[in-house]
Each structure stands twice: as structure tokens, then as C-alpha cells.
Amino acid sequence: MSSESDAHIEAESTINDSYGTTIPAEIRNALDDTLEPGDTVRWVIVDGDLSLEIVHERYGAFEDVEPFDGPAWDSETAAESAWSE
């Protein structure tokens, strides 16, 4: 028995004047929420075969990190001096 992810799906899109294209709805639907706005696609050519990889944007990667205010500087000159050391 074949699952949806094993299905053979083909779709076409046109390259516009600025070499952009739209990911066809058939492909987006087949990915079933895998591809989201803000994600990046990576084009890969290996031995003449083209593939596309999804690079997910990781929103909120640092949301659990406590803020860090850094040291208090008594003057801009002190900060510049510390930077140059």
C-alpha cells in the first residue's frame, strides 16, 4: 500500500522575467503543511539532477533566553576603550 508521501506528484510552473517562480498548489498540498511562508528553499544539483530542499525558518528560537543588558558604561569613551582592548 502506498502512502501520500510515496505518491508520484508532478507539477509545472513558469519562470518569470526575474527568474522567480511559484510553488504549484499540487506540490504545496502534497507537502501537507511542511512548507510555510518564511521558509527558504535550497536548490541542489548533484550529477545533473536538480532537487529542492526546504529550509525551515525557526521562529522563536531564542524566546526562552533571558535578556542580557551588558555592563553599564560611565561614558562613551570607556566603551570605546574596552572595545579596542
PDB file of N, CA, C and O in Angstrom:
ATOM      1  N   MET A   1       0.844  -1.183   0.000  1.00  0.00           N
ATOM      2  CA  MET A   1       0.000   0.000   0.000  1.00  0.00           C
ATOM      3  C   MET A   1       0.887   1.243   0.000  1.00  0.00           C
ATOM      4  O   MET A   1       1.869   1.295   0.740  1.00  0.00           O
ATOM      5  N   SER A   2       0.570   2.206  -0.787  1.00  0.00           N
ATOM      6  CA  SER A   2       1.357   3.430  -0.940  1.00  0.00           C
ATOM      7  C   SER A   2       0.757   4.555  -0.104  1.00  0.00           C
ATOM      8  O   SER A   2      -0.453   4.781  -0.126  1.00  0.00           O
ATOM      9  N   SER A   3       1.613   5.255   0.629  1.00  0.00           N
ATOM     10  CA  SER A   3       1.130   6.401   1.405  1.00  0.00           C
ATOM     11  C   SER A   3       1.194   7.657   0.551  1.00  0.00           C
ATOM     12  O   SER A   3       1.781   7.651  -0.531  1.00  0.00           O
ATOM     13  N   GLU A   4       0.582   8.745   1.047  1.00  0.00           N
ATOM     14  CA  GLU A   4       0.564  10.015   0.321  1.00  0.00           C
ATOM     15  C   GLU A   4       1.978  10.506   0.049  1.00  0.00           C
ATOM     16  O   GLU A   4       2.240  11.055  -1.021  1.00  0.00           O
ATOM     17  N   SER A   5       2.914  10.316   1.013  1.00  0.00           N
ATOM     18  CA  SER A   5       4.276  10.807   0.818  1.00  0.00           C
ATOM     19  C   SER A   5       5.036  10.007  -0.238  1.00  0.00           C
ATOM     20  O   SER A   5       6.018  10.492  -0.798  1.00  0.00           O
ATOM     21  N   ASP A   6       4.576   8.767  -0.513  1.00  0.00           N
ATOM     22  CA  ASP A   6       5.215   7.934  -1.531  1.00  0.00           C
ATOM     23  C   ASP A   6       4.644   8.193  -2.921  1.00  0.00           C
ATOM     24  O   ASP A   6       5.177   7.686  -3.908  1.00  0.00           O
ATOM     25  N   ALA A   7       3.569   8.975  -3.012  1.00  0.00           N
ATOM     26  CA  ALA A   7       2.899   9.210  -4.290  1.00  0.00           C
ATOM     27  C   ALA A   7       3.804   9.990  -5.233  1.00  0.00           C
ATOM     28  O   ALA A   7       4.615  10.815  -4.810  1.00  0.00           O
ATOM     29  N   HIS A   8       3.644   9.707  -6.521  1.00  0.00           N
ATOM     30  CA  HIS A   8       4.378  10.439  -7.549  1.00  0.00           C
ATOM     31  C   HIS A   8       3.539  11.654  -7.927  1.00  0.00           C
ATOM     32  O   HIS A   8       2.421  11.516  -8.424  1.00  0.00           O
ATOM     33  N   ILE A   9       4.076  12.825  -7.692  1.00  0.00           N
ATOM     34  CA  ILE A   9       3.344  14.057  -7.985  1.00  0.00           C
ATOM     35  C   ILE A   9       4.199  14.916  -8.900  1.00  0.00           C
ATOM     36  O   ILE A   9       5.375  15.154  -8.626  1.00  0.00           O
ATOM     37  N   GLU A  10       3.609  15.370  -9.971  1.00  0.00           N
ATOM     38  CA  GLU A  10       4.292  16.272 -10.895  1.00  0.00           C
ATOM     39  C   GLU A  10       3.472  17.537 -11.036  1.00  0.00           C
ATOM     40  O   GLU A  10       2.241  17.504 -11.013  1.00  0.00           O
ATOM     41  N   ALA A  11       4.169  18.649 -11.181  1.00  0.00           N
ATOM     42  CA  ALA A  11       3.506  19.926 -11.428  1.00  0.00           C
ATOM     43  C   ALA A  11       4.496  20.820 -12.153  1.00  0.00           C
ATOM     44  O   ALA A  11       5.708  20.618 -12.075  1.00  0.00           O
ATOM     45  N   GLU A  12       3.974  21.793 -12.849  1.00  0.00           N
ATOM     46  CA  GLU A  12       4.831  22.719 -13.589  1.00  0.00           C
ATOM     47  C   GLU A  12       4.549  24.146 -13.146  1.00  0.00           C
ATOM     48  O   GLU A  12       3.434  24.479 -12.745  1.00  0.00           O
ATOM     49  N   SER A  13       5.576  24.979 -13.224  1.00  0.00           N
ATOM     50  CA  SER A  13       5.405  26.411 -13.005  1.00  0.00           C
ATOM     51  C   SER A  13       6.294  27.138 -14.006  1.00  0.00           C
ATOM     52  O   SER A  13       7.253  26.569 -14.527  1.00  0.00           O
ATOM     53  N   THR A  14       5.973  28.375 -14.263  1.00  0.00           N
ATOM     54  CA  THR A  14       6.698  29.176 -15.244  1.00  0.00           C
ATOM     55  C   THR A  14       7.694  30.083 -14.539  1.00  0.00           C
ATOM     56  O   THR A  14       7.407  30.628 -13.474  1.00  0.00           O
ATOM     57  N   ILE A  15       8.852  30.238 -15.137  1.00  0.00           N
ATOM     58  CA  ILE A  15       9.868  31.155 -14.630  1.00  0.00           C
ATOM     59  C   ILE A  15       9.547  32.542 -15.176  1.00  0.00           C
ATOM     60  O   ILE A  15       9.379  32.711 -16.384  1.00  0.00           O
ATOM     61  N   ASN A  16       9.460  33.544 -14.284  1.00  0.00           N
ATOM     62  CA  ASN A  16       9.147  34.893 -14.758  1.00  0.00           C
ATOM     63  C   ASN A  16      10.421  35.636 -15.179  1.00  0.00           C
ATOM     64  O   ASN A  16      11.519  35.081 -15.124  1.00  0.00           O
ATOM     65  N   ASP A  17      10.263  36.889 -15.597  1.00  0.00           N
ATOM     66  CA  ASP A  17      11.400  37.675 -16.103  1.00  0.00           C
ATOM     67  C   ASP A  17      12.527  37.853 -15.090  1.00  0.00           C
ATOM     68  O   ASP A  17      13.682  38.031 -15.477  1.00  0.00           O
ATOM     69  N   SER A  18      12.206  37.806 -13.806  1.00  0.00           N
ATOM     70  CA  SER A  18      13.258  37.946 -12.788  1.00  0.00           C
ATOM     71  C   SER A  18      13.696  36.575 -12.264  1.00  0.00           C
ATOM     72  O   SER A  18      14.317  36.483 -11.205  1.00  0.00           O
ATOM     73  N   TYR A  19      13.375  35.522 -13.000  1.00  0.00           N
ATOM     74  CA  TYR A  19      13.736  34.133 -12.703  1.00  0.00           C
ATOM     75  C   TYR A  19      13.068  33.593 -11.447  1.00  0.00           C
ATOM     76  O   TYR A  19      13.537  32.612 -10.870  1.00  0.00           O
ATOM     77  N   GLY A  20      11.986  34.217 -11.020  1.00  0.00           N
ATOM     78  CA  GLY A  20      11.204  33.707  -9.902  1.00  0.00           C
ATOM     79  C   GLY A  20      10.147  32.745 -10.403  1.00  0.00           C
ATOM     80  O   GLY A  20       9.805  32.744 -11.586  1.00  0.00           O
ATOM     81  N   THR A  21       9.630  31.927  -9.497  1.00  0.00           N
ATOM     82  CA  THR A  21       8.556  31.004  -9.837  1.00  0.00           C
ATOM     83  C   THR A  21       7.691  30.787  -8.603  1.00  0.00           C
ATOM     84  O   THR A  21       8.095  31.115  -7.488  1.00  0.00           O
ATOM     85  N   THR A  22       6.512  30.239  -8.804  1.00  0.00           N
ATOM     86  CA  THR A  22       5.600  29.919  -7.718  1.00  0.00           C
ATOM     87  C   THR A  22       5.591  28.416  -7.518  1.00  0.00           C
ATOM     88  O   THR A  22       5.570  27.657  -8.486  1.00  0.00           O
ATOM     89  N   ILE A  23       5.606  27.984  -6.268  1.00  0.00           N
ATOM     90  CA  ILE A  23       5.495  26.548  -5.996  1.00  0.00           C
ATOM     91  C   ILE A  23       4.039  26.169  -6.257  1.00  0.00           C
ATOM     92  O   ILE A  23       3.138  26.705  -5.611  1.00  0.00           O
ATOM     93  N   PRO A  24       3.798  25.261  -7.188  1.00  0.00           N
ATOM     94  CA  PRO A  24       2.429  24.927  -7.569  1.00  0.00           C
ATOM     95  C   PRO A  24       1.608  24.395  -6.394  1.00  0.00           C
ATOM     96  O   PRO A  24       2.147  23.772  -5.479  1.00  0.00           O
ATOM     97  N   ALA A  25       0.307  24.646  -6.434  1.00  0.00           N
ATOM     98  CA  ALA A  25      -0.603  24.228  -5.367  1.00  0.00           C
ATOM     99  C   ALA A  25      -0.549  22.718  -5.133  1.00  0.00           C
ATOM    100  O   ALA A  25      -0.631  22.264  -3.992  1.00  0.00           O
ATOM    101  N   GLU A  26      -0.409  21.935  -6.214  1.00  0.00           N
ATOM    102  CA  GLU A  26      -0.344  20.466  -6.048  1.00  0.00           C
ATOM    103  C   GLU A  26       0.828  20.074  -5.164  1.00  0.00           C
ATOM    104  O   GLU A  26       0.712  19.166  -4.342  1.00  0.00           O
ATOM    105  N   ILE A  27       1.952  20.754  -5.329  1.00  0.00           N
ATOM    106  CA  ILE A  27       3.149  20.458  -4.530  1.00  0.00           C
ATOM    107  C   ILE A  27       2.944  20.928  -3.096  1.00  0.00           C
ATOM    108  O   ILE A  27       3.232  20.196  -2.149  1.00  0.00           O
ATOM    109  N   ARG A  28       2.441  22.163  -2.939  1.00  0.00           N
ATOM    110  CA  ARG A  28       2.187  22.690  -1.581  1.00  0.00           C
ATOM    111  C   ARG A  28       1.218  21.783  -0.827  1.00  0.00           C
ATOM    112  O   ARG A  28       1.438  21.477   0.345  1.00  0.00           O
ATOM    113  N   ASN A  29       0.154  21.355  -1.488  1.00  0.00           N
ATOM    114  CA  ASN A  29      -0.830  20.491  -0.838  1.00  0.00           C
ATOM    115  C   ASN A  29      -0.243  19.132  -0.487  1.00  0.00           C
ATOM    116  O   ASN A  29      -0.541  18.585   0.575  1.00  0.00           O
ATOM    117  N   ALA A  30       0.586  18.583  -1.364  1.00  0.00           N
ATOM    118  CA  ALA A  30       1.199  17.277  -1.107  1.00  0.00           C
ATOM    119  C   ALA A  30       2.164  17.337   0.077  1.00  0.00           C
ATOM    120  O   ALA A  30       2.367  16.340   0.771  1.00  0.00           O
ATOM    121  N   LEU A  31       2.750  18.498   0.299  1.00  0.00           N
ATOM    122  CA  LEU A  31       3.681  18.645   1.427  1.00  0.00           C
ATOM    123  C   LEU A  31       2.945  18.766   2.757  1.00  0.00           C
ATOM    124  O   LEU A  31       3.564  18.686   3.819  1.00  0.00           O
ATOM    125  N   ASP A  32       1.629  18.958   2.707  1.00  0.00           N
ATOM    126  CA  ASP A  32       0.769  18.918   3.891  1.00  0.00           C
ATOM    127  C   ASP A  32       1.344  19.704   5.074  1.00  0.00           C
ATOM    128  O   ASP A  32       1.727  19.123   6.089  1.00  0.00           O
ATOM    129  N   ASP A  33       1.398  20.995   4.933  1.00  0.00           N
ATOM    130  CA  ASP A  33       1.848  21.912   5.996  1.00  0.00           C
ATOM    131  C   ASP A  33       3.349  21.836   6.294  1.00  0.00           C
ATOM    132  O   ASP A  33       3.804  22.414   7.281  1.00  0.00           O
ATOM    133  N   THR A  34       4.119  21.138   5.467  1.00  0.00           N
ATOM    134  CA  THR A  34       5.568  21.098   5.661  1.00  0.00           C
ATOM    135  C   THR A  34       6.204  22.416   5.242  1.00  0.00           C
ATOM    136  O   THR A  34       7.162  22.869   5.869  1.00  0.00           O
ATOM    137  N   LEU A  35       5.687  23.025   4.203  1.00  0.00           N
ATOM    138  CA  LEU A  35       6.208  24.274   3.666  1.00  0.00           C
ATOM    139  C   LEU A  35       5.351  25.417   4.188  1.00  0.00           C
ATOM    140  O   LEU A  35       4.126  25.391   4.066  1.00  0.00           O
ATOM    141  N   GLU A  36       6.010  26.436   4.778  1.00  0.00           N
ATOM    142  CA  GLU A  36       5.286  27.561   5.356  1.00  0.00           C
ATOM    143  C   GLU A  36       5.871  28.870   4.851  1.00  0.00           C
ATOM    144  O   GLU A  36       7.047  28.918   4.490  1.00  0.00           O
ATOM    145  N   PRO A  37       5.071  29.935   4.816  1.00  0.00           N
ATOM    146  CA  PRO A  37       5.620  31.248   4.472  1.00  0.00           C
ATOM    147  C   PRO A  37       6.786  31.579   5.406  1.00  0.00           C
ATOM    148  O   PRO A  37       6.712  31.343   6.612  1.00  0.00           O
ATOM    149  N   GLY A  38       7.848  32.120   4.845  1.00  0.00           N
ATOM    150  CA  GLY A  38       9.047  32.421   5.625  1.00  0.00           C
ATOM    151  C   GLY A  38      10.119  31.359   5.494  1.00  0.00           C
ATOM    152  O   GLY A  38      11.286  31.616   5.789  1.00  0.00           O
ATOM    153  N   ASP A  39       9.733  30.151   5.049  1.00  0.00           N
ATOM    154  CA  ASP A  39      10.731  29.113   4.812  1.00  0.00           C
ATOM    155  C   ASP A  39      11.545  29.483   3.582  1.00  0.00           C
ATOM    156  O   ASP A  39      11.126  30.311   2.774  1.00  0.00           O
ATOM    157  N   THR A  40      12.689  28.876   3.449  1.00  0.00           N
ATOM    158  CA  THR A  40      13.569  29.080   2.303  1.00  0.00           C
ATOM    159  C   THR A  40      13.675  27.756   1.566  1.00  0.00           C
ATOM    160  O   THR A  40      13.620  26.691   2.180  1.00  0.00           O
ATOM    161  N   VAL A  41      13.825  27.822   0.258  1.00  0.00           N
ATOM    162  CA  VAL A  41      14.099  26.599  -0.494  1.00  0.00           C
ATOM    163  C   VAL A  41      15.540  26.644  -0.986  1.00  0.00           C
ATOM    164  O   VAL A  41      16.029  27.684  -1.426  1.00  0.00           O
ATOM    165  N   ARG A  42      16.198  25.518  -0.904  1.00  0.00           N
ATOM    166  CA  ARG A  42      17.591  25.386  -1.352  1.00  0.00           C
ATOM    167  C   ARG A  42      17.589  24.519  -2.601  1.00  0.00           C
ATOM    168  O   ARG A  42      17.100  23.390  -2.595  1.00  0.00           O
ATOM    169  N   TRP A  43      18.147  25.072  -3.673  1.00  0.00           N
ATOM    170  CA  TRP A  43      18.255  24.356  -4.947  1.00  0.00           C
ATOM    171  C   TRP A  43      19.569  23.598  -4.946  1.00  0.00           C
ATOM    172  O   TRP A  43      20.621  24.177  -4.673  1.00  0.00           O
ATOM    173  N   VAL A  44      19.517  22.312  -5.247  1.00  0.00           N
ATOM    174  CA  VAL A  44      20.706  21.465  -5.206  1.00  0.00           C
ATOM    175  C   VAL A  44      20.833  20.715  -6.529  1.00  0.00           C
ATOM    176  O   VAL A  44      19.875  20.096  -6.992  1.00  0.00           O
ATOM    177  N   ILE A  45      22.018  20.771  -7.136  1.00  0.00           N
ATOM    178  CA  ILE A  45      22.291  19.989  -8.335  1.00  0.00           C
ATOM    179  C   ILE A  45      23.410  19.007  -8.001  1.00  0.00           C
ATOM    180  O   ILE A  45      24.497  19.406  -7.583  1.00  0.00           O
ATOM    181  N   VAL A  46      23.132  17.730  -8.190  1.00  0.00           N
ATOM    182  CA  VAL A  46      24.120  16.678  -7.982  1.00  0.00           C
ATOM    183  C   VAL A  46      24.117  15.811  -9.234  1.00  0.00           C
ATOM    184  O   VAL A  46      23.102  15.207  -9.584  1.00  0.00           O
ATOM    185  N   ASP A  47      25.256  15.757  -9.896  1.00  0.00           N
ATOM    186  CA  ASP A  47      25.395  14.947 -11.113  1.00  0.00           C
ATOM    187  C   ASP A  47      24.304  15.270 -12.137  1.00  0.00           C
ATOM    188  O   ASP A  47      23.789  14.374 -12.806  1.00  0.00           O
ATOM    189  N   GLY A  48      23.960  16.545 -12.252  1.00  0.00           N
ATOM    190  CA  GLY A  48      22.981  16.971 -13.242  1.00  0.00           C
ATOM    191  C   GLY A  48      21.527  16.830 -12.823  1.00  0.00           C
ATOM    192  O   GLY A  48      20.633  17.247 -13.559  1.00  0.00           O
ATOM    193  N   ASP A  49      21.269  16.244 -11.641  1.00  0.00           N
ATOM    194  CA  ASP A  49      19.898  16.099 -11.158  1.00  0.00           C
ATOM    195  C   ASP A  49      19.584  17.236 -10.187  1.00  0.00           C
ATOM    196  O   ASP A  49      20.340  17.488  -9.249  1.00  0.00           O
ATOM    197  N   LEU A  50      18.472  17.913 -10.418  1.00  0.00           N
ATOM    198  CA  LEU A  50      18.055  19.038  -9.586  1.00  0.00           C
ATOM    199  C   LEU A  50      17.097  18.567  -8.513  1.00  0.00           C
ATOM    200  O   LEU A  50      16.157  17.821  -8.786  1.00  0.00           O
ATOM    201  N   SER A  51      17.341  19.009  -7.289  1.00  0.00           N
ATOM    202  CA  SER A  51      16.390  18.740  -6.212  1.00  0.00           C
ATOM    203  C   SER A  51      16.193  20.023  -5.413  1.00  0.00           C
ATOM    204  O   SER A  51      16.965  20.975  -5.531  1.00  0.00           O
ATOM    205  N   LEU A  52      15.173  20.023  -4.622  1.00  0.00           N
ATOM    206  CA  LEU A  52      14.808  21.188  -3.835  1.00  0.00           C
ATOM    207  C   LEU A  52      14.689  20.752  -2.391  1.00  0.00           C
ATOM    208  O   LEU A  52      14.022  19.761  -2.094  1.00  0.00           O
ATOM    209  N   GLU A  53      15.327  21.480  -1.493  1.00  0.00           N
ATOM    210  CA  GLU A  53      15.243  21.179  -0.067  1.00  0.00           C
ATOM    211  C   GLU A  53      14.549  22.338   0.636  1.00  0.00           C
ATOM    212  O   GLU A  53      14.744  23.498   0.274  1.00  0.00           O
ATOM    213  N   ILE A  54      13.748  22.024   1.634  1.00  0.00           N
ATOM    214  CA  ILE A  54      13.072  23.052   2.419  1.00  0.00           C
ATOM    215  C   ILE A  54      13.928  23.367   3.639  1.00  0.00           C
ATOM    216  O   ILE A  54      14.315  22.472   4.390  1.00  0.00           O
ATOM    217  N   VAL A  55      14.216  24.643   3.823  1.00  0.00           N
ATOM    218  CA  VAL A  55      14.960  25.104   4.994  1.00  0.00           C
ATOM    219  C   VAL A  55      13.956  25.883   5.830  1.00  0.00           C
ATOM    220  O   VAL A  55      13.553  26.987   5.462  1.00  0.00           O
ATOM    221  N   HIS A  56      13.556  25.308   6.955  1.00  0.00           N
ATOM    222  CA  HIS A  56      12.524  25.931   7.781  1.00  0.00           C
ATOM    223  C   HIS A  56      13.077  27.104   8.571  1.00  0.00           C
ATOM    224  O   HIS A  56      14.163  27.035   9.147  1.00  0.00           O
ATOM    225  N   GLU A  57      12.309  28.180   8.584  1.00  0.00           N
ATOM    226  CA  GLU A  57      12.624  29.339   9.416  1.00  0.00           C
ATOM    227  C   GLU A  57      12.245  28.965  10.836  1.00  0.00           C
ATOM    228  O   GLU A  57      11.138  28.484  11.078  1.00  0.00           O
ATOM    229  N   ARG A  58      13.129  29.175  11.753  1.00  0.00           N
ATOM    230  CA  ARG A  58      12.881  28.810  13.146  1.00  0.00           C
ATOM    231  C   ARG A  58      12.453  30.030  13.942  1.00  0.00           C
ATOM    232  O   ARG A  58      13.287  30.696  14.555  1.00  0.00           O
ATOM    233  N   TYR A  59      11.164  30.328  13.937  1.00  0.00           N
ATOM    234  CA  TYR A  59      10.650  31.447  14.712  1.00  0.00           C
ATOM    235  C   TYR A  59      10.714  31.110  16.191  1.00  0.00           C
ATOM    236  O   TYR A  59      10.447  29.977  16.591  1.00  0.00           O
ATOM    237  N   GLY A  60      11.067  32.092  16.993  1.00  0.00           N
ATOM    238  CA  GLY A  60      11.074  31.909  18.441  1.00  0.00           C
ATOM    239  C   GLY A  60      12.233  31.086  18.952  1.00  0.00           C
ATOM    240  O   GLY A  60      12.147  30.531  20.047  1.00  0.00           O
ATOM    241  N   ALA A  61      13.312  30.987  18.202  1.00  0.00           N
ATOM    242  CA  ALA A  61      14.451  30.156  18.613  1.00  0.00           C
ATOM    243  C   ALA A  61      15.036  30.616  19.938  1.00  0.00           C
ATOM    244  O   ALA A  61      15.575  29.801  20.686  1.00  0.00           O
ATOM    245  N   PHE A  62      14.941  31.903  20.246  1.00  0.00           N
ATOM    246  CA  PHE A  62      15.529  32.424  21.474  1.00  0.00           C
ATOM    247  C   PHE A  62      14.482  32.943  22.448  1.00  0.00           C
ATOM    248  O   PHE A  62      14.803  33.750  23.320  1.00  0.00           O
ATOM    249  N   GLU A  63      13.238  32.497  22.320  1.00  0.00           N
ATOM    250  CA  GLU A  63      12.185  33.053  23.156  1.00  0.00           C
ATOM    251  C   GLU A  63      12.337  32.695  24.628  1.00  0.00           C
ATOM    252  O   GLU A  63      11.793  33.404  25.475  1.00  0.00           O
ATOM    253  N   ASP A  64      13.053  31.624  24.971  1.00  0.00           N
ATOM    254  CA  ASP A  64      13.235  31.231  26.372  1.00  0.00           C
ATOM    255  C   ASP A  64      14.506  31.820  26.992  1.00  0.00           C
ATOM    256  O   ASP A  64      14.797  31.561  28.159  1.00  0.00           O
ATOM    257  N   VAL A  65      15.258  32.599  26.234  1.00  0.00           N
ATOM    258  CA  VAL A  65      16.517  33.153  26.716  1.00  0.00           C
ATOM    259  C   VAL A  65      16.236  34.435  27.503  1.00  0.00           C
ATOM    260  O   VAL A  65      15.464  35.291  27.070  1.00  0.00           O
ATOM    261  N   GLU A  66      16.877  34.549  28.665  1.00  0.00           N
ATOM    262  CA  GLU A  66      16.737  35.754  29.477  1.00  0.00           C
ATOM    263  C   GLU A  66      17.496  36.900  28.822  1.00  0.00           C
ATOM    264  O   GLU A  66      18.572  36.680  28.265  1.00  0.00           O
ATOM    265  N   PRO A  67      16.958  38.126  28.875  1.00  0.00           N
ATOM    266  CA  PRO A  67      17.663  39.272  28.292  1.00  0.00           C
ATOM    267  C   PRO A  67      18.963  39.561  29.030  1.00  0.00           C
ATOM    268  O   PRO A  67      19.079  39.315  30.231  1.00  0.00           O
ATOM    269  N   PHE A  68      19.926  40.081  28.303  1.00  0.00           N
ATOM    270  CA  PHE A  68      21.220  40.444  28.879  1.00  0.00           C
ATOM    271  C   PHE A  68      21.462  41.910  28.588  1.00  0.00           C
ATOM    272  O   PHE A  68      21.562  42.315  27.430  1.00  0.00           O
ATOM    273  N   ASP A  69      21.558  42.709  29.651  1.00  0.00           N
ATOM    274  CA  ASP A  69      21.730  44.146  29.484  1.00  0.00           C
ATOM    275  C   ASP A  69      23.173  44.537  29.225  1.00  0.00           C
ATOM    276  O   ASP A  69      23.428  45.608  28.674  1.00  0.00           O
ATOM    277  N   GLY A  70      24.121  43.694  29.611  1.00  0.00           N
ATOM    278  CA  GLY A  70      25.536  44.039  29.431  1.00  0.00           C
ATOM    279  C   GLY A  70      26.017  44.981  30.511  1.00  0.00           C
ATOM    280  O   GLY A  70      25.238  45.406  31.363  1.00  0.00           O
ATOM    281  N   PRO A  71      27.295  45.308  30.481  1.00  0.00           N
ATOM    282  CA  PRO A  71      27.851  46.173  31.529  1.00  0.00           C
ATOM    283  C   PRO A  71      27.376  47.616  31.374  1.00  0.00           C
ATOM    284  O   PRO A  71      27.053  48.063  30.273  1.00  0.00           O
ATOM    285  N   ALA A  72      27.340  48.320  32.477  1.00  0.00           N
ATOM    286  CA  ALA A  72      26.999  49.740  32.450  1.00  0.00           C
ATOM    287  C   ALA A  72      28.273  50.533  32.202  1.00  0.00           C
ATOM    288  O   ALA A  72      29.271  50.328  32.893  1.00  0.00           O
ATOM    289  N   TRP A  73      28.255  51.424  31.240  1.00  0.00           N
ATOM    290  CA  TRP A  73      29.417  52.253  30.919  1.00  0.00           C
ATOM    291  C   TRP A  73      29.173  53.668  31.429  1.00  0.00           C
ATOM    292  O   TRP A  73      28.090  54.226  31.254  1.00  0.00           O
ATOM    293  N   ASP A  74      30.205  54.245  32.067  1.00  0.00           N
ATOM    294  CA  ASP A  74      30.032  55.603  32.558  1.00  0.00           C
ATOM    295  C   ASP A  74      30.249  56.637  31.469  1.00  0.00           C
ATOM    296  O   ASP A  74      29.908  57.804  31.655  1.00  0.00           O
ATOM    297  N   SER A  75      30.804  56.238  30.348  1.00  0.00           N
ATOM    298  CA  SER A  75      30.963  57.184  29.250  1.00  0.00           C
ATOM    299  C   SER A  75      31.149  56.415  27.948  1.00  0.00           C
ATOM    300  O   SER A  75      31.470  55.227  27.948  1.00  0.00           O
ATOM    301  N   GLU A  76      30.942  57.112  26.853  1.00  0.00           N
ATOM    302  CA  GLU A  76      31.145  56.509  25.540  1.00  0.00           C
ATOM    303  C   GLU A  76      32.620  56.182  25.335  1.00  0.00           C
ATOM    304  O   GLU A  76      32.952  55.204  24.665  1.00  0.00           O
ATOM    305  N   THR A  77      33.512  57.001  25.909  1.00  0.00           N
ATOM    306  CA  THR A  77      34.955  56.769  25.793  1.00  0.00           C
ATOM    307  C   THR A  77      35.344  55.456  26.468  1.00  0.00           C
ATOM    308  O   THR A  77      36.188  54.726  25.948  1.00  0.00           O
ATOM    309  N   ALA A  78      34.744  55.144  27.617  1.00  0.00           N
ATOM    310  CA  ALA A  78      35.052  53.895  28.310  1.00  0.00           C
ATOM    311  C   ALA A  78      34.635  52.696  27.463  1.00  0.00           C
ATOM    312  O   ALA A  78      35.351  51.697  27.398  1.00  0.00           O
ATOM    313  N   ALA A  79      33.487  52.797  26.824  1.00  0.00           N
ATOM    314  CA  ALA A  79      33.024  51.706  25.961  1.00  0.00           C
ATOM    315  C   ALA A  79      33.945  51.523  24.768  1.00  0.00           C
ATOM    316  O   ALA A  79      34.273  50.394  24.404  1.00  0.00           O
ATOM    317  N   GLU A  80      34.369  52.632  24.152  1.00  0.00           N
ATOM    318  CA  GLU A  80      35.282  52.548  23.004  1.00  0.00           C
ATOM    319  C   GLU A  80      36.621  51.969  23.430  1.00  0.00           C
ATOM    320  O   GLU A  80      37.219  51.187  22.691  1.00  0.00           O
ATOM    321  N   SER A  81      37.106  52.346  24.629  1.00  0.00           N
ATOM    322  CA  SER A  81      38.371  51.844  25.137  1.00  0.00           C
ATOM    323  C   SER A  81      38.289  50.341  25.374  1.00  0.00           C
ATOM    324  O   SER A  81      39.204  49.603  25.011  1.00  0.00           O
ATOM    325  N   ALA A  82      37.206  49.891  25.975  1.00  0.00           N
ATOM    326  CA  ALA A  82      37.034  48.457  26.241  1.00  0.00           C
ATOM    327  C   ALA A  82      36.950  47.668  24.930  1.00  0.00           C
ATOM    328  O   ALA A  82      37.456  46.549  24.852  1.00  0.00           O
ATOM    329  N   TRP A  83      36.323  48.234  23.914  1.00  0.00           N
ATOM    330  CA  TRP A  83      36.180  47.583  22.632  1.00  0.00           C
ATOM    331  C   TRP A  83      37.521  47.401  21.948  1.00  0.00           C
ATOM    332  O   TRP A  83      37.748  46.390  21.283  1.00  0.00           O
ATOM    333  N   SER A  84      38.408  48.368  22.107  1.00  0.00           N
ATOM    334  CA  SER A  84      39.687  48.321  21.404  1.00  0.00           C
ATOM    335  C   SER A  84      40.719  47.450  22.095  1.00  0.00           C
ATOM    336  O   SER A  84      41.782  47.194  21.528  1.00  0.00           O
ATOM    337  N   GLU A  85      40.434  46.988  23.308  1.00  0.00           N
ATOM    338  CA  GLU A  85      41.404  46.148  24.033  1.00  0.00           C
ATOM    339  C   GLU A  85      41.464  44.747  23.537  1.00  0.00           C
ATOM    340  O   GLU A  85      42.235  43.941  24.058  1.00  0.00           O
TER     341      GLU A  85
END
